[in-house]
Amino acid sequence: MPRTIDLSRTVHDLVADNPEVATIMRDLGFADIAKPMALETVGRVMTIPRGAQIKGIDLASVVEALEAAGFEVTGKPGAAPASPAPTGEKDAAAGAADGAADASDAAGASTAAAATDEAGRARLLSSYVRRLSAGEDLESVRREFVANFSDVDAAEIARAEQGLIEGGTKVEDVQRLCDVHSALFHGATREERVANAEAAVMESIAGGSGKDDFKTRVLAALKGHPVNVLTLENKAIARQVAAAQQALDTGDDAAAAREFALLAQVGGHYAKKGDLLYPVLKVRHGYSGPADVMWGVDDEIRDELRALVATRPDERGSWHDRAVAVVRRADEMCYKEANILLPLCVRCFTQQEWLQCYVDLRGYEPCMVDPSELGRWGEGEKFAASLDARASLDGGDIALPTGTLSAAQLDAVLNTIPMELTFVDEKNINRYWNDDGDVKLFKRPASALGREVWSCHPPKVEYMVRNVIDMLRSGARDSVDVWMQKKGEPVLVRYMAVRDREGNYLGTLECVQPMGFARDHFAEG
């Protein structure tokens, strides 16, 4: 009797029933299926047809591979043709069809004329993305980037990325271009790049587009300001990157592994950027392209560091090669943060946004920096005090169908429930979360209140959140459970549809509950 694969079921359930499906899907290009965390989270709400659409993989080829493995495939989407590839993917495919091998030579002869204005340079960047997507060597594109963009303002690169993504280019493809950004100041070594960046800043003190770079330097020296805190951490990360690189250069992978265990702490710093910088750039200032691209690169670096730390160096050298690659990316991200991200934030953020960022930063542990190095920003302290003064619970009683509570009582009741609770309303806006004062498994900066819930998640999981809420809103599901490991403890994240007494959808409640107590209870029994 043939085995059946129902394409309407989630990837998680299909793999649970037939583990070999994971191997088939991985070989077709669904790399994340090999990651247990991705399978336990995204896999629980993702179907194969939806995944194929997102990855730009022809569903017919997936069905063919499953049938070749002996499966009977059911639950196929109607006879609708495969979703057309976004503009950027079409361009990449066209570029590959025209001959990716000839692209570099042809481009080299015409780039000087093409890069005479911002529009021309934007077209050049688009061509770089096509070539990288078609498999061209990164270094050949990097050389051209240096030749044509050595004197271009970082904000222009950000605008060009924004245009590419708005035009349909996949964020993952633009991330390939992000790996070229370290050449922005065209130094062959890190020291030369930093020296060139310093020279560019000093030359621009008098005004012009460089005024944002100068202001960034001023804020970076202002004790306690968010730019100061992030700069100190970024410099500490750069020092640890150098230590990891030095260990790799000696050929002692065991020593390098120890340095990587320290470098993996970079996740705490990346979390600050993901919670406090990228969403504000994306939602309030329209820089969704650069925010999503750098956010995605941060996630890839962090995930690869964790994977390397969890893996023993091997004799065949694959661990070493991966380590060299991720150290380079981490080094480049340090440079891009200092010379692209922070100046862009300084240009865009209002004083009020920096003040809120200062308050939110108090909920995060310092990353690779001694707390004694971090000062207090006077303006931020005044703002925090004003927030504390306004946080009064002296309002009147709240009448409910089954009783009456004061605001103080309701706040205390919600904070007594041993879960992290977050409520997203019917318009997908973050409206509330409880706060008992303890350290949270999932940080919730106050700046996220009043924003769409999508903006609080990195690009790679945004579609999962959308799928979950769509299922709850439509009534297809009343709840969705996601299990994960967090800080060595099993954690249950349950998303529940909130409906009124007539069954109308009011929003989604996220309940985060550490389950170590249950594990320990039954282990003792």
DODRENMAR-389379 format. One record per residue: x, y, z of N, C-alpha, C in turn. Coordinates in pm, whole numbers, plus 32768, in hexadecimal, padded with zeros to 4 digits. Example, Ala and Ser with C-alpha at 12.3 -4.5 7.8 and 13.67 -1.06 7.14 Angstrom:
DODRENMAR-389379
85277DC7830C84CE7E3E830C85287EB6830C 85057F1F82C485577F9682CA850A80038313 
This chain:
DODRENMAR-389379
80557F8980008000800080008059807C8000 804480D87FA1809C814C7F98808D81A78012 80FB81E4803680F7824880A180C282CB806A 8077831480BD8035838D808E8071840880CD 8086846F807C80B084F380AA804085558089 8001858D80F07F9685ED80DD7FD0867A80E8 7FD686C280788017874580747FCD87B080C5 7F54879180F37F0D87F481467F3A87EC81D8 7F85878381FC7FB887758285803887C58297 805A87E3831480D28831832E815087DD8317 81BD882382FC823D87E082E6826587908362 824D87C983D7827087838453822A86FC845B 81A886F9843E815D867C844B8187861783E0 81A58648836881D085ED82FC825585AB8320 82B285FA8355833585C3837A8328856583F2 82CD8586844E82B9852E84C1828A84A48495 8233849F842F8200841F83FD826483DA83A1 82AF84298354830C83F182F2838F844082F7 83EC841C834E84688469835F84B6847D82DD 84A98420827D84F78431820384CB84A981B1 845384DD81CD842485558188848585C881A0 84BE85CE8217851C863A82388595863681DB 85C985BE81C0863D85B18167861985DB80D9 85A485B080AB857885D48023856B866A8015 852B86AA80788515873A807285998786807D 85F2875680D28674879980E186C08798805D 86BF872680188707871A7F9986C987717F2C 864B87967F3D860987EC7EDB862388807EF5 8661889F7F66867F892B7F83863D89627FFF 85F1890F804785B1893B80C3861189218137 867B8972813F86E78957819F86B9895C822F 865A89B3824F863089C382DA85EF89488315 85C188ED82BF857B887782F185D9881E8342 865D8830832C86BE87E0837686DB881A8400 86A3888F841D86B988D0849E864688AE84FC 86608867856985F3883D85C4859E88B285F4 85DD89258614859089978645853089CA85DA 856089D3855D85098A0284F1849589A184DC 84B1892084E5844988BC84D183E088C48540 840D88E285BB83B188E9862D8361896B8632 838F89D185ED834A8A5285F183048A6D856D 83518A99850883168AB5848582D38A3A844C 831189C5846182DC894A8428825189258457 822B895784CB81A6893585018135898384BE 815689EC847580ED8A39843181048A42839A 81768A0E836B81998A1982DE8176899A8292 813A89AA821A8120893981C3818789398154 819488C9810F81F588C080A281D389228032 8155892D80048138898E7F99815C8A1E7FC1 813F8A44803E815F8ACB806981F68ADE8070 823D8A7B80A382CE8A8480AA830D8A8D8020 82D78A417FC0830A8A477F3782F68AD27EFC 82838B0E7F1982678B957EE782CA8BF97F20 82E48BF17FA2833F8C4E7FE383CE8C3C7FB0 83F78BBE7F9D847F8BA27F7284938BB37EDC 84258BC37E9184308BCD7E0084538B497DBE 84268ADA7DFB84418A557DC683C28A1F7D84 83D189E97D0D835F89B67CC2831E89437D0E 829D89517D2F825788EB7D7B825188677D2D 824688707CA9823F87F67C5882BC87A07C6A 833087E27C7783AC87957C8B83AD87537D14 836F87947D77836587597DFD830E86DD7DF8 829A86EB7DB6823F86787DAA828386067D61 82CB86267CF8831185C07CAA837785747D00 83C185BE7D548425857F7DAA83E385257E12 837385527E4A832C85007EAC82F584817E6E 82BD848E7DF4828684197DAF82F683B87D88 836A83F07D6283DC839A7D3F840C834A7DB7 83F483807E30841C833B7EAB83B282D77ED8 834682C97E8A82E182657EA9826782997EF2 8257831D7EFC81E483557F41817383737EDE 80F983627F0F808583917EC58062841B7EFC 806484807EA68054850A7ED17FC385357EBF 7F8685627F2C7EFD85947F287EF986227F60 7E84865F7F5B7E7386E47F937EBB87517F47 7ED387387EC47F16879E7E747EBB88177E63 7EF688917E5E7EA589067E407E6288F27DB9 7DF0893C7DA07DA7892B7D237E00892A7CAA 7DD289397C3B7E2189347BC17E6489B87BA4 7E638A127C087E9F8A957BF27F338A857BD5 7F678AD67B797FF68ACD7B5B80498AF97BD1 80C68AD27BD081208AF97C3E81288B8F7C46 81348BC17CBF81388C517CD381AD8C8C7C87 81958CFB7C4182038D377BF7826D8D6A7C56 82EA8D617C2B83588D917C7F83548E287C87 837A8E607CFB83818EF17D0783DF8F2B7C9E 83D38FAD7C8A84218FEF7C2384B48FD07C2F 84E88FD87CA885768FC07CBA859F8F357C90 85478ED17CAE85688E477C8885638E377BF1 85008E797BAF84F88E727B1E85788EAC7AE1 85A38F1E7B19861C8F5B7AE686948EFF7AF8 86998EBE7B6F870A8E657B8987098DF07B28 86938DB97B1186888D497AB486AF8D747A27 86818DEC79FF86A18E1D797A87388E32796E 87738E6879D988038E7E79D5884E8DFB79C7 881F8D957A0E88628D137A0688538CD8797C 87DA8CE6794287C18CAF78BE88178CF27854 88328D73786688828DBC780489158D9A780D 89388D55787A89C48D2B78888A0A8D7278F8 8A008D3879708A3D8D7879E58AD48D8279D6 8B108D26798D8BA18D2779818BD38DA27938 8B7E8DD978DC8BA98E4E78918B858ED078D5 8B378EC879428B028F4179808B708F9B79B5 8BD48F5F79F48C3C8FAF7A338C8B8FFD79CC 8CB38FBB795C8D018FFF78F68CB2906F78B6 8C33905378978BE190B878568BCA912E78B1 8BB2911079318B98917C79908C1391D379A2 8C89919579A38D0391E179BA8D19924D7952 8CEA923778D88CFE9297786D8C9D930B7873 8C2D92FB78BC8BC6936178B88BA893A4793D 8BE1937279A98BB993A67A2B8BE094377A40 8C5294617A0C8C7E94EA7A228C18954E79EE 8BE1953179788B7D958D793F8AF895827988 8AD6950A79B88A5394F379F48A4695317A7D 8AB795477AC28AB195727B4E8AC496087B5E 8A9496577AFF8AA996E77B058A45972F7B5D 89D396F17B7D897097307BD4893196C57C2C 88DA96F07C8A88A296927CE9884D96287CA5 87FF96517C3F87AC95EF7BF7880395867BB3 887295B57B7788CB95567B35890C94F77B97 8933952E7C0B897094D77C71890B94737CA8 888C949C7CB38825943F7CE0881793CC7C7E 881F93EA7BFC8818937F7B97889193237BA3 8905935D7BC0897C930B7BD3896B92AA7C47 893692DE7CB7891F92877D2A88C192177D07 885992357CB987FC91CE7C8E884491647C3B 88A091907BE588EA912E7B94894590D87BEC 897C91147C5689D090C57CB1897E90567CF3 890490797D1D88AE90157D5C88908FA47CFB 88728FC67C7E88568F5E7C1988CF8F017C08 89438F3D7C0189BC8EEC7BEA89DC8E927C61 89CD8EC97CDA89E58E787D5189808E077D5B 89018E247D3788988DBE7D3C88B18D527CD3 88F38D787C6689108D167BFD898D8CC57C1B 89D08CE27C8C8A418C917CB58AC98CCB7C9A 8AD18D4A7C6F8B538D857C548BA38D947CD5 8C268D8E7CC88C808D957D3B8C708E1A7D83 8C668E137E088C518E8A7E5A8CC18EEF7E48 8D3D8EC07E3D8DAE8F1D7E388DAF8F6F7DB8 8D838F377D478D818F847CCC8D1C8FF57CD5 8CA98FDA7D148C4590427D278C7790A97D8B 8CBC907B7DF38CF290D67E588D52913A7E19 8DA7910C7DBE8E0791667D7D8DBF91D47D2F 8D5691AD7CE78D0A92107C9B8CC492727CF8 8C91923F7D668C4D92947DC78CAF92FF7DFA 8D2992D57E178D8F93337E468DA893A07DDD 8DB393757D5F8DD393D57CF58D66943C7CE0 8CE994177CF68C7A946F7CD38C3794B37D4A 8C5394837DC58C0A94B97E378C6594EB7EA7 8CE495017E888D4195297EF28D1E95B07F2D 8CDE96097EDF8CBF968F7F128C2996A47F25 8BDD96397F2E8B4C96447F378B2196437FC9 8AC4969C7FEC8A9096A580748A4796248099 8A5895F781168A1A957A81418983957F8134 894795F4814B88B595FF8142888495E280B4 88D89602804F88B095E37FC688A9954D7FB1 890895047FEB890494727FE1888294408022 885E947A809387E4945180D88769946D8081 876694E2804186F395017FEA86EC94A07F74 8760947D7F3D876194217ECC872D93977EF6 875893687F6B872692E87F9E869092ED7FB1 8660935E7FE885D1936F7FFC858793617F78 85BC93A37F10857B939C7E8D857B93117E54 85E792C77E6585ED923E7E34858191E87E72 857191F27EF68510919E7F3B848291C87F18 846B924C7F0F83E5927A7EE883C4924E7E5A 842B923C7E068415920F7D7D840391797D6F 840B91307DDD83F090A17DD8846790477DF1 84E0907F7E008554902C7E1A854B8FEF7EA6 856A8F6F7EB185628F2A7F3185CA8F627F92 85A38F6D801185FE8FA08077867C8F4A807E 866C8EC5806E86E08E6D807687458E8C8009 87148EB67F92876F8ED87F2687B88F5B7F42 87718FBB7F7C87B290397F9E88199024800D 88038FBF806288648FA180CC88EA8F7A8090 88E98F3C801989698F1C7FD989B68F9D7FBC 896C90047F9189AC90857F7889E190BF7FFA 899B90A6806789C690DB80E98A5190A9810C 8A75903280DC8AFA8FFC80F98B68904780AE 8B42909E80518BA390ED80078BBA9174804B 8B64919980AA8B67921F80E38BE99240812C 8C3091DC81588CAB91FA81A28D109242814B 8CFA923F80C78D559283806B8D3193168058 8CD2934980A48C9E93CF808D8D0C9438808F 8D6A942B80EC8DD6948D80F18E57945580B4 8E4A93ED80658EAE93B4800B8F38939C8047 8F41937C80C68FC1935580FE8FD592C080EF 9050929580D7906A920680C6906891BD814B 9088920281B6908891C4823A9028920F8295 900991D383078FB0921783658FEB929C8392 906F929D83AD90AE931883DB90A093868372 90B5936382F390A893C78289901793F5827B 8FB89398828B8F2B93BF82808F07942382EE 8F33940483698F14945D83D88F5794E583C4 8FD594E48396901C9562837F8FD495B58315 8FA6957582AB8F5E95BE82428EDB95F58276 8E9795A682CB8E1995D583038E31964F835C 8E9D964A83AE8EBD96BA84058EDB973783B1 8F27972583458F49979782F08ECC97D382B1 8E71977C82858DF597AE82488DA397FE82AD 8D9F97D083298D54981983908D9398A183AA 8E1698A683BA8E58992483DA8E4A99898369 8E4E995982EC8E3F99B2827B8DB299EC8272 8D5299A782B08CC699D182A28C939A228319 8CE99A4483788CBC9A8A83F18C789B0E83CD 8CA79B5083638C719BD483408BE09BCE8313 8BAD9B5D82EF8B219B5482C38B109AED8256 8AA19AFA820A8A849A9C81A18A509A1A81DA 8A4E99B281878A16993181B28A6598F58225 8AE3991F82368B3598E882A18B10991A832B 8AB3997983358A9099AD83BA8A5599408411 8A1298DC83D489DA986E84238A499818845D 8AB9980884128B2A97BC84458B68980684BC 8B72988B84B28BAB98D885208B5098D1859A 8ACD98DE85848A6F98D685F48A75984C8635 8A8B97E585E38A98975F861A8B0F97578678 8B7E979586528BF4979686A88BD897DD872C 8B8C984B87238B6C9897879C8B17984287FA 8AAD980287C48A5497B188178A9C9735884B 8AF9970087FB8B44968A88288B9B96AA88A0 8BBD972A88B28C0F975289258BBB9784899B 8B36978C89888ADD97BE89F18AB7974B8A4D 8AED974C8AC68ADB96DD8B248A4796B98B36 8A2B96388B2389A596058B3E894596108ACA 896296648A668909966F89F3890795E889AB 889495BF89708890953E892B88FF952C88C4 89239597887B8990958A88198A12956C8860 8A2795A688D58A9E958B89248AA294F98952 8A3194C889858A2A943E89B58A4293DC8943 89FE93F188D38A0C939688628A98939C8827 8AD5941288268B5D942087F18BC193D7884A 8BB493E588CE8C0F939E89298C0493088916 8B8892D7890B8B76924788F68BAE921B886F 8B98926C88078BC9924887838C6192418781 8CA3929C87C78D36929887CF8D65921B881B 8D1C91F788858D41917E88CF8D2F91028879 8CC59100882A8CAE909087CF8D1E90898768 8D4790FD87348DB490FF86D28E3590C7870D 8E4E90E5878C8EC790AD87CD8EBC901587D8 8E458FE287F88E348F5288038E3C8F0F877A 8E0A8F5387148E198F21868C8EAD8F138669 8EFB8F79868D8F8C8F7486718FCE8F0186BD 8FA28EE887388FDA8E7987848FB98DF38744 8F3E8DE687158F168D6A86D18F658D588650 8F788DC586058FC58DBE858990568D9785A3 90908DCF860D911B8DAF862F91298D1B8650 90C98CE5869A90CD8C5786BC90C28C01863F 906B8C2A85E1905D8BE0856490DF8BE58513 91218C5A8514919C8C6A84C6920B8C0D84F7 92098BEC857992708B9485AF92578B028588 91E08AE4855691BE8A5B8533918E8A0785A7 91818A47861C915489FF869390BC8A0D869F 907389B186628FE189BB86628FA689A886ED 8FEA895E87428FB8894D87CB8FB989D38814 90278A1F8803902D8AA588408FC58B018800 8FB48AF3877C8F518B4587368EC58B278769 8EA98AA887868E258A8287B98E098AC8883E 8E708AD688918E5D8B1C89118E3F8BB088F9 8E838BEB88988E688C7788798DDB8C88883D 8DB08C2387F38D2B8C2987B68CBE8C218820 8CD88BD7888B8C768BD088F88C5F8C5A8934 8CC98CAB89398CBC8D35896A8C7A8D8D8901 8CA08D7988858C688DCB881A8BD38DB58809 8BA38D3D882A8B148D1F881B8ABD8D798870 8AFA8DBE88D28AAD8E1D89238A7A8E9288D0 8AAA8E9D88558A7F8F0A87FD89E88F0B87E9 89A88E99880389168E9287F588CE8EF7884B 89058F1788C088C78F7B891688C9900588D8 893690268895894290A7885088E690AC87D7 88E4903F878B888D903B871587FA9046873E 87D7900F87B4874D901A87E4872790AC87FC 878490FB8831876891898846874A91CE87C1 879C91B0875C878491EE86D986FD91C186A0 86E0913F86B186649109867B85E8913D86C0 85F3915B8741857F918B878D857192248788 85E1926C878685DD92FC879F860193538726 864C931F86C7867793718655862F934D85D4 863992D085AA860192AA8528856B92C7851C 851992A48581848A92C08571846A93548563 84B493AA85AB8499943A85A284C3946F8519 8536944384E7855F946A846084F9943D83F9 84C693C4840E846D938583AC83E293C383AD 83A793D38423831B93FC842E830B9493842D 836094D88476834B95688488839695BD8422 8400958583E6845195D7838C845E959D8300 8419952F82E3841194FD825B848A94B38227 84EC9495827D8563944C8250855193B68269 84E9937E822D84CF92EF82448537929881FF 856892C3818B85CB92738144864B92608193 869392CC81B3870F92BD820086F992798286 8689929982CA866F925B834C866191C4833E 860F919782DD85FA910882CA867B90C182A1 86C99103824A874590C3821A87A790AE828C 87C3911882D88824910A834687ED90B183B4 876B90B783CD872C9060843087408FCF8409 872B8FB28389873D8F29835987CD8EF98366 882D8F50834788BA8F2B835388DE8F1283E6 88AD8F68844088C38F5184CF88958EC584F8 881C8EA084CD87E68E1D84F1883C8DAC84BC 886C8DBB844188BF8D51840689448D438451 89818DB3847489FF8DAE84BF89E98D6C8547 89818D99858D89658D628613894A8CCC860B 88F98CA085AA88D78C12859F89528BBE857D 89A78BF385258A1F8BA785008A818B9F8575 8A8E8C0985C38AE48C0586388AB38B9C869B 8A318B9A86B389F98B37870F8A118AA986DC 8A028A9686598A178A1086218AA889E5862F 8B058A41861A8B938A2086268BBA8A0286B6 8B808A4D87138B9C8A3487A18B6989AA87CB 8AFA897F878F8ABE88FE87B38B0188898769 8B6088A7870F8BA0883F86BE8C35883A86DC 8C6C87C486EB8CFB87B687048D4787C98680 8DB8881086848E0A881D860B8E30879385D5 8E29878485518E47870185158ECE870584CE 8EFD868F84AE8F808684846D8F7986A783DA 8F0386A0839F8EF786B8830F8EFA874C82EE 8EE887A283518EF78830833A8E79887D831C 8E05883C83158D8A888682F58D6888E88364 8D8088C283E38D67891C84538DBD89998444 8E3B898484248E9789F684158E698A5383A5 8E418A1B83348E168A6D82C28D9A8ABF82E5 8D3C8A7F83298CC38AC783528CE58B3483B7 8D438B1584118D6B8B7684768DAB8BF08436 8E018BD983D58E418C49838F8DD78CA1834D 8D768C63830E8D0E8CAF82C68CBA8D028326 8C928CC983978C398D1383F28C868D80843C 8D068D6A84588D578DD484968D608E4B8438 8D728E2F83B88D788E9E83578CF38EEB8355 8C858EA183588C028EE483558BEA8F3483D5 8C138EFE84478C038F4784C58C598FC584C6 8CD28FBB848F8D29902E84858CEB909A842B 8CB4906F83BB8C7590CD835F8BFA910D839F 8BAF90C183EE8B3A90FA842F8B6391648496 8BD2914E84DE8C0491B5853A8C1E923684EE 8C5B9227847B8C7C929D842A8BFE92E183F5 8BA0929083C38B2592C8838B8ACF930B83F7 8AD292D2846F8A84930F84DB8ABA939A84FB 8B3F93A585028B7B942585268B6F948D84B7 8B799461843A8B8394C083CC8B0594CE8376 8AA49474838A8A28947B833C89AF94828397 89A0941E83F08926941584408918948984A2 897D949F84F689709507855C89639593851F 89B595B684B8899E9639847989129646843C 88DC95D98406885695DD83CE87EF95F5843D 880295B484B087A795C9852187B296598554 882D968D855C88409716858A87F99778852D 87FE975B84AB87BB97B1844B872497AE845E 86ED973A847F865C9728847D8619973A8506 8655970785708610970185F185F7978D862B 8582979D86658564981786AE859C980D873C 85A0987E877F85CE987D880A85749824885F 84F198298846849397D6889184B09742887C 84D4971D880384F2968F87E785739664882C 85D696BC883286509699887A8634968D8910 85DE96E5894585BC96DD89D38576965A89F4 8518962F899D84D395B089B48535953C89A7 85909546894785F694DF8936864B94D389B5 866E954489F186BD95448A6C867494F98ADC 85F295158AEA85A394D38B51859B943D8B36 858294178AB9857793898A9785FA933E8AAC 866A93818A9386ED93408AA2870593108B31 86C2934D8B9286D793258C1D86AA92958C35 8658925E8BDD862991D58BED8684916D8BAF 86F891968B7A8753913A8B3887D991358B81 881490BE8B84889790B08BC1890290EA8B64 896B91278B9B89DA91568B478A1890E08AFC 8A4790F98A848A84908F8A338B1A90A78A27 8B6890508A688BFB90548A638C3690D58A9C 8BE6911F8AE78C13919D8B218BF791998BB7 8C5891C58C078C4291CF8C978BDB923B8CB3 8B75921D8D058B0F92838D218B4893078D54 8BBD93008D958BF9937B8DC98C2393DA8D59 8C3393A58CDF8C5893FA8C6E8BE2944C8C3A 8B6A94228C5E8AF294628C298AC194CD8C8A 8ABA95478C5B8A8D95B38CB089F795CA8CA4 89C896358CE1893C965A8CDA892E96DB8C8A 88CF96DC8C3188B397518BDF884E97A88C2A 887698218C4B882198778C9C8796988B8C63 878D98A88BE1870A98BC8BA386B6983C8BAA 86F997CB8B9886B1974C8B9F867C972E8C28 86CC97518C8F86A0973A8D19862697908D3A 8625980D8D0A85B298658D218535982C8CDE 854797FA8C6484D697C08C1B84A197458C62 84FC96EE8C9184D396768CD98485969A8D57 84B397028D9D846E972D8E1883E297608DF8 83D497A58D87835097D78D6182F297658D3F 832796FC8D0282D396878CE482A596448D64 830196388DC582DC95FA8E44827096498E8C 827896CE8E80821597228EC3818C97158E83 818A96FC8DFF810A96F28DB980CB96688DC6 811C96048DF080EB957A8DF6809595658E73 802995AD8E7B7FD195A38EEF7F6195408ED6 7F3C94F88F3E7ECE94988F357E5B94C38F8F 7E4995458F987DE195798FF17D5A958B8FAB 7D4B954F8F337CCF955E8EE97C5A951C8F32 7BE395338EFD7B6C94FC8F3C7B5F94678F27 7AF4942E8F5F7ADD939E8F537AB7937B8EC4 7AD992FF8E9F7AB892CA8E1A7A4C92628E2C 79D7927E8DF4796592238E02796C91B78D97 796B913A8DC2796E90C78D6878EE90758D7B 78C990218D1C784D8FD38D2A78468F808DA8 78BC8F578DDD78BB8EFE8E5178FA8F3E8ECC 79058FC18ECF793C90038F45797A90898F24 79B690C48F8979F291498F7C7A7F91478FB7 7ADA91848F6E7B65918D8F9B7B95921C8F89 7BED92468FE37C3092C68FCE7CA192B08F6A 7CD4931D8F317D4493108ED37DBC92CF8F17 7DD592F48F957E4692BA8FDE7E3392248FF4 7DB791FC90137D9C916D90287DAC911E8FA6 7D7791568F397D8091118EB97E1291028E8F 7E61916C8EA17EF091678E807F3590FB8ED2 7F1690F58F557F5590928FAC7F2D90058F88 7EAD8FF18F657E7D8F6B8F407EC58F3B8EC2 7ECE8F908E5E7F0F8F698DE07FA48F4E8DF5 7FE38F998E4F80718F848E6A808A8F0C8EC4 80238ED88F0580318E618F5A802A8DE18F08 7FE78DE58E987FE08D6F8E42806D8D498E16 80988CCD8E2A81238CA68E0F81408C938D7A 81208CF68D2D81388CF48C9E815A8D828C70 819F8D8A8BFF81B18E0A8BBC813D8E1A8B5A 80E88E7C8B73806F8E8F8B23807D8F0A8AC9 80598EFA8A4C805A8F6989ED7FD78F67899F 7F958FDA89947F188FE289497F2B903A88CE 7F059001885B7F07904787DA7E78905587AD 7E4B90D0878F7DBD90E487737D9590B686E7 7D1690CB86C37CE2909A86437D2090E085CB 7D63915185E27DA9919885777E3E91778575 7E65911085BF7EEF90DF85C67F4E9140860B 7F18919186667F6991F386AF7F8991BF873A 800791CB8763802E91A787EC7FE99205884E 7F9591CD88A77F49922189047F7392138996 7FA5919D89BC7FC091888A4B801B91118A5F 806D91198AC780AE90A18AFF80BE90B58B95 80BC90458BDC80CC904E8C6C815F905D8C90 817B908C8D07820490A38D31820D90988DC9 824190288DF7824D90148E8882D590408EBD 8325907C8E6783A790AE8E938419904C8E81 83FB8FCC8E6684658F698E54849F8F728DC6 85158F348DB485528F2D8D3084FC8ED68CD6 84E28F048C5F84888EBE8C0284D58E628BA2 84948DF68B7B84CC8DA18B1384CC8DEA8A8D 84638E3A8A7584588E8889FA844D8F1C8A20 84AE8F6B89F584AE8FF98A158439903E89CD 83FD909E8A12838F90EA89D783A7917E89F4 83EE91C3899A8408925189B1838992A389A7 837C930789FD8304935B89FE82ED939F8978 835A93B7892D834C93F888AB82FD93A58848 82EA93238864829E92CD8809820792DA881D 81DC9312888E814C932588A581159389883F 80A09368880A806493BF87A6809593A48719 80F49346870981259322868380EA929D8658 80EA928685D380BD920585A1811A919785D4 80E1912785F5812E90B9862D819A908885CD 81829095854881E5906484E8826B90AA84FA 8266912A851F82E091798525833E914A8593 830E90F985EE835E90CC866083A8904A8642 8398901585CA83D38F9385AA84318FA08533 84A18F55853684FD8F5884C484BA8F248446 84ED8F4C83D184AC8F28835384948E938342 84EF8E3F837284E48DB0835784708D6E839F 84388DAF840983C78D72844F83488DC58443 83508E3883FD82D98E8C83F282658E4083B1 82828DF3834882158DAC830481D78D42835E 82278D0883BB81F08CA58417818A8CE88474 81AE8D6084A781538DA8850080D28DCB84B6 80E18DF8843A806A8E1983EA80128D9D83D7 804E8D2C83BB80018CB183A67FB58C898423 7FF98C9384967FB98C6E85147F3F8CC5852E 7F518D4885237EE28DA385407E728D9384DA 7E958D7A845C7E2C8D6483F67DD88CE98418 7E198C7F84487DCF8C06846C7D728C2084E2 7DA38C6B85457D508C8985BA7CDE8CE78596 7CF88D4985437C928DA8851C7C228D6484CD 7C498D0A84717BE78CC9841B7B958C5E8462 7BC58C2F84D47B828BC4851B7BB58B3A84F5 7C188B36849A7C528AB484757C928A7184EE 7CC78AC085487CFF8A8C85C57CD58AE88636 7CC78AAF86AE7CAE8B0087257D2F8B1B8772 7D938AC7875A7E158ADB879C7E818A97874A 7EFA8AC7875A7F6F8A8C87197FDD8A828782 80148A0A8794807E89F487F7810589EA87B2 81688A2B87EB81F28A2187BC824A8A008833 8291898F882B82ED89668895837C898A886C 83CA89B588CE845589D688B184A889C88931 852B89CB891F858889CF899085B98A5E89A1 85B48A918A1A85E08B1A8A36862E8B188AB8 86AD8B3E8AB087048B418B2687058ABA8B6C 87098A4F8B1D871289C88B54869289918B8C 862189D48B7485A289AA8BAC8539899D8B3F 84E589348B448479892B8AE18414899C8AF7 83E789D78A8B838B8A488A9383178A2F8A32 829F8A478A6382278A3E8A0F81F88ACB89EE 81EE8AE8896D81B48B67893F812E8B4588FE 80C28B73893B803C8B5589077FFB8BD788D6 7FD08BD588587F888C45881D7EF38C21881E 7EA08C7688587E138C58886A7DBD8CC7882E 7D558C9F87E47CF58D0087B17CA18D358824 7C938DB9882C7C3F8DF988917BBE8E26884B 7B4D8DF0887A7ACD8E11883C7A6B8E4288A7 7A0D8E98887E79A98EC688DD793E8E5B88EE 78D78E79893B78718E14895B781E8DED88E0 78248E3F887777DF8E1C87FB783C8DD88797 78B88DC287BE79178D7D876879648DD6870A 79598E5A871979A28EB586C27A358EBE86ED 7A8D8EBD868B7B1D8EC086A67B468F4986DC 7B868F4B87507BB68FC7878E7C4D8FD68789 7C918F6787727D238F6C876E7D618EE68791 7DE38EE987A67E2F8E6F87C67E798E828849 7E738E1D889E7EBC8E1D891E7F318DBC8912 7FA98DED892A80208D98892C80428D7A89BE 804D8CF889DE806D8CCD8A6680F18C818A63 81558CB48AA781D98C758AAC81EB8C398B36 81FC8BB58B3C82068B728BBE827E8B158BC4 82E08B308C1C834D8AD18C3383138A4F8C6D 833E89DE8C368303895E8C5F836689058CAB 83D589418CD6843688F28D2183FD88B68DA0 839F88FD8DDF836588CA8E5C831C88468E44 82D888398DD0829087BD8DB282F3874C8D95 835C876D8D4983C487098D2D840186D68DAD 842487338E088464870B8E85840486BB8EDD 838486E28EDC8321869B8F2F831686098F06 830985F18E8482F785678E57837A85198E5C 83EB85618E50846C851C8E5D847F84E98EEB 845185358F4C845C850A8FD883FE84978FF6 838B84978FAE832B842C8FC6835A83A98F8E 
